Amino acid sequence: MNTAKKFFRYLALTLLIVVLTSLLGDIFFGQFSLQENRKLETLIDGKEDELANIVEENEALKEEIILLKNNDEYVEHIARENLGLIKEGEEYIDEQPE
């Protein structure tokens, strides 16, 4: 009877070691390992920074839309700068030589 108890103890200890080894392997090298967690955190931080930049850009675009809707001088400025438009009677001077 004593040998049967020893056998079951060794068997339980062996199973416990196998399970612990498997769990530790999963913790350090598995899909949800610490290393993968760090990679995901880095990716999340990068995406949060990207999102903050996009939010700032959206706010700037909203302000520009408001200016375009309500400020004729700003529309004229944009037309002159981006499109090279001039008023009647004005002469266009190209500041950049060819």
PyMOL commands that set and color helices and strands:
alter all, ss='L'
color gray80, all
select helices_A, chain A and resi 2-29+34-70+72-83
alter helices_A, ss='H'
color red, helices_A
deselect
rebuild
show_as cartoon
